[in-house]
Amino acid sequence: MTKFLKTQWLRIVVHVGVWLPLLWIIADGFLGQLGPEPIREIILRTGKTALILLILCLACTPLNTLLRFRSALRVRRALGLYAFMYASFHLLTFVGVDYGFDVELLREAIFEKPYALVGLAGFLILLPLALTSTKDWMKRLGQNWRKLHYGIYFAALLVIVHFVWLVKLDVREPLTYGAIVVALLLMRVPRIRSTLVRLTTLSLGRSSDSANKTVGHIES
């Protein structure tokens, strides 16, 4: 049991933690704590959770590359799928609860409100990524699988634009998320990645040498 927890702790944290925002929304709904506009609050919360999970998914590769945190790669697919799940909740609340599945009203909303059009585009990019996330699809698509899943980068940028246009006035929060997304994407540029790897390797090496020297002094 101890060995299992030692190797699978991050998966447990992810699979348990991702449900907390949804449970929080449900609890606030029962307690009447969703504010004067509960539907808008649910849309904002599910959308923000989807974005945070998408960012965590994007962070997995840099964490492995720069910090050698290999466990991050084991939860990357789960984070991506959970991000899609919350994006689905976000869209369904907007389409079903806010607009009552009224096709005419939705058509007007999508083409008259830029944030709705951009958000829908981001969701449509994520949809095939979620559907082809299995190992079976990875084998079927071969090298095209990786090319298809590069779409997550474009989806993340579209979600940031969607968030900025949605809040309109105070854009500090979406821009903060946007800066994180841009930083994570820049880390994937070969020249920047190699430079960062070199710097972190040197830093880790110095930290290791310092620790060894400290242990040596203590032992002596």
C-alpha positions as CSV (number, residue, x, y, z in Angstrom):
1,M,0.0,0.0,0.0
2,T,2.8,2.4,0.9
3,K,4.6,1.6,-2.4
4,F,1.3,2.3,-4.3
5,L,0.8,5.6,-2.6
6,K,4.4,6.6,-3.3
7,T,4.1,6.0,-7.0
8,Q,0.5,6.9,-7.6
9,W,0.0,9.8,-5.2
10,L,-0.2,12.4,-8.0
11,R,-2.9,10.5,-9.8
12,I,-5.0,10.2,-6.6
13,V,-4.6,14.0,-6.0
14,V,-5.7,14.7,-9.6
15,H,-8.7,12.3,-9.7
16,V,-10.0,13.5,-6.3
17,G,-9.1,17.2,-6.7
18,V,-10.8,17.8,-10.0
19,W,-14.2,17.0,-8.6
20,L,-14.0,19.5,-5.8
21,P,-14.9,22.6,-7.9
22,L,-18.0,20.8,-9.1
23,L,-19.0,19.8,-5.6
24,W,-18.4,23.3,-4.5
25,I,-20.8,24.6,-7.2
26,I,-23.5,22.1,-6.2
27,A,-23.1,22.9,-2.5
28,D,-23.3,26.7,-3.2
29,G,-26.4,26.0,-5.3
30,F,-28.2,24.2,-2.5
31,L,-27.2,26.9,0.0
32,G,-28.2,29.7,-2.4
33,Q,-24.6,31.1,-2.5
34,L,-24.3,31.5,-6.2
35,G,-25.1,35.2,-6.1
36,P,-27.8,37.3,-7.9
37,E,-26.9,35.7,-11.3
38,P,-26.5,31.9,-10.5
39,I,-26.4,30.8,-14.1
40,R,-23.6,33.3,-15.0
41,E,-21.8,32.2,-11.9
42,I,-21.9,28.5,-12.9
43,I,-20.8,29.4,-16.4
44,L,-17.8,31.4,-15.1
45,R,-16.8,28.8,-12.5
46,T,-16.9,25.8,-14.9
47,G,-15.1,27.8,-17.6
48,K,-12.4,28.9,-15.2
49,T,-11.9,25.4,-13.9
50,A,-11.6,24.1,-17.5
51,L,-8.9,26.7,-18.2
52,I,-6.9,25.9,-15.0
53,L,-7.0,22.2,-15.8
54,L,-5.9,23.0,-19.4
55,I,-3.0,25.0,-18.0
56,L,-2.0,22.2,-15.7
57,C,-2.1,19.8,-18.7
58,L,0.2,22.1,-20.6
59,A,2.5,22.4,-17.6
60,C,3.2,18.6,-17.5
61,T,5.7,18.5,-20.3
62,P,7.8,21.5,-19.0
63,L,7.8,20.0,-15.5
64,N,9.2,16.8,-16.9
65,T,11.7,18.5,-19.2
66,L,13.0,21.1,-16.8
67,L,12.6,19.5,-13.4
68,R,12.6,15.8,-14.3
69,F,9.2,15.4,-12.7
70,R,8.2,12.3,-14.7
71,S,5.0,11.7,-12.6
72,A,3.5,14.8,-14.3
73,L,3.4,12.9,-17.7
74,R,1.3,10.2,-16.1
75,V,-1.5,12.6,-15.3
76,R,-1.3,14.8,-18.5
77,R,-4.1,12.9,-20.3
78,A,-6.4,12.9,-17.3
79,L,-6.0,16.6,-16.8
80,G,-6.8,17.2,-20.5
81,L,-9.9,15.0,-20.3
82,Y,-11.1,16.7,-17.1
83,A,-10.5,20.1,-18.7
84,F,-12.8,19.0,-21.6
85,M,-15.3,17.7,-19.1
86,Y,-15.6,21.1,-17.4
87,A,-15.6,22.8,-20.8
88,S,-18.6,20.6,-21.7
89,F,-20.3,21.6,-18.4
90,H,-19.5,25.3,-19.3
91,L,-21.0,25.0,-22.8
92,L,-24.1,22.9,-21.7
93,T,-24.9,25.5,-19.0
94,F,-24.7,28.3,-21.6
95,V,-26.6,26.4,-24.3
96,G,-29.1,24.4,-22.2
97,V,-29.7,26.4,-19.0
98,D,-29.1,30.0,-20.2
99,Y,-30.6,29.7,-23.7
100,G,-32.8,26.7,-23.2
101,F,-31.5,25.0,-26.4
102,D,-33.2,27.7,-28.5
103,V,-31.5,27.4,-31.9
104,E,-32.5,30.8,-33.1
105,L,-31.3,32.6,-29.9
106,L,-28.1,30.6,-29.9
107,R,-27.4,31.5,-33.5
108,E,-27.8,35.2,-32.7
109,A,-25.7,34.9,-29.6
110,I,-22.8,33.1,-31.4
111,F,-22.7,35.6,-34.2
112,E,-23.4,38.7,-32.3
113,K,-21.2,38.0,-29.3
114,P,-17.5,37.5,-30.3
115,Y,-16.7,35.7,-27.0
116,A,-19.3,33.0,-27.7
117,L,-17.9,32.4,-31.2
118,V,-14.3,32.1,-29.9
119,G,-15.3,29.9,-27.0
120,L,-17.2,27.6,-29.4
121,A,-14.1,27.4,-31.6
122,G,-11.9,26.5,-28.7
123,F,-14.4,23.7,-27.6
124,L,-14.6,22.3,-31.2
125,I,-10.8,22.1,-31.2
126,L,-10.8,20.2,-27.9
127,L,-13.5,17.8,-29.0
128,P,-11.5,15.7,-31.4
129,L,-8.6,15.7,-28.9
130,A,-10.8,14.2,-26.2
131,L,-12.2,11.6,-28.6
132,T,-8.8,10.5,-29.8
133,S,-7.1,10.5,-26.4
134,T,-7.0,6.7,-26.1
135,K,-4.0,4.5,-26.9
136,D,-6.0,2.8,-29.6
137,W,-6.5,6.1,-31.4
138,M,-2.8,6.9,-30.9
139,K,-1.9,3.7,-32.8
140,R,-4.5,4.3,-35.5
141,L,-3.4,7.8,-36.3
142,G,0.4,7.2,-35.9
143,Q,2.4,10.4,-36.4
144,N,-0.8,12.3,-37.2
145,W,-1.9,11.8,-33.6
146,R,0.8,14.2,-32.3
147,K,0.0,16.7,-35.0
148,L,-3.7,16.6,-34.2
149,H,-3.0,17.1,-30.5
150,Y,-0.9,20.2,-31.1
151,G,-4.4,21.7,-31.4
152,I,-4.4,22.1,-27.6
153,Y,-2.1,25.1,-28.0
154,F,-4.5,26.9,-30.2
155,A,-7.4,25.9,-28.0
156,A,-5.7,27.4,-24.9
157,L,-5.1,30.7,-26.7
158,L,-8.7,30.9,-27.9
159,V,-9.9,30.2,-24.3
160,I,-7.9,33.1,-23.1
161,V,-9.4,35.4,-25.7
162,H,-12.8,34.0,-24.8
163,F,-12.2,34.8,-21.1
164,V,-11.0,38.3,-21.8
165,W,-13.9,39.2,-24.0
166,L,-16.4,37.6,-21.6
167,V,-15.3,39.7,-18.5
168,K,-14.9,42.9,-20.6
169,L,-13.9,45.3,-17.8
170,D,-11.5,43.8,-15.3
171,V,-9.2,41.7,-17.5
172,R,-6.4,41.3,-15.0
173,E,-7.3,37.7,-14.1
174,P,-7.7,36.4,-17.7
175,L,-4.5,38.2,-18.8
176,T,-2.7,36.5,-15.9
177,Y,-3.8,33.1,-17.1
178,G,-2.9,34.2,-20.6
179,A,0.7,35.1,-19.5
180,I,1.0,31.6,-18.0
181,V,-0.2,30.0,-21.2
182,V,2.2,32.0,-23.4
183,A,5.1,31.2,-21.0
184,L,4.2,27.4,-21.2
185,L,4.1,27.6,-25.0
186,L,7.4,29.5,-25.3
187,M,9.0,26.7,-23.2
188,R,8.2,24.4,-26.1
189,V,10.3,26.5,-28.6
190,P,13.4,24.4,-29.2
191,R,16.0,27.1,-28.6
192,I,14.2,28.4,-25.4
193,R,13.7,24.9,-24.2
194,S,17.3,23.9,-24.6
195,T,18.4,27.1,-22.8
196,L,16.1,26.5,-19.9
197,V,17.1,22.8,-19.7
198,R,20.8,23.9,-19.5
199,L,20.0,26.5,-16.8
200,T,18.0,24.2,-14.7
201,T,20.6,21.4,-15.0
202,L,23.2,23.8,-13.8
203,S,21.0,25.0,-11.0
204,L,20.1,21.4,-9.9
205,G,23.8,20.4,-10.1
206,R,24.9,23.3,-7.9
207,S,22.1,22.5,-5.4
208,S,23.2,18.9,-5.3
209,D,26.9,19.9,-4.8
210,S,25.8,22.3,-2.0
211,A,23.8,19.5,-0.3
212,N,26.7,17.1,-0.6
213,K,29.1,19.6,0.9
214,T,26.7,20.3,3.8
215,V,26.3,16.5,4.5
216,G,30.1,16.2,4.4
217,H,30.6,19.0,6.9
218,I,28.0,17.4,9.2
219,E,29.5,14.0,9.0
220,S,33.0,15.4,9.7
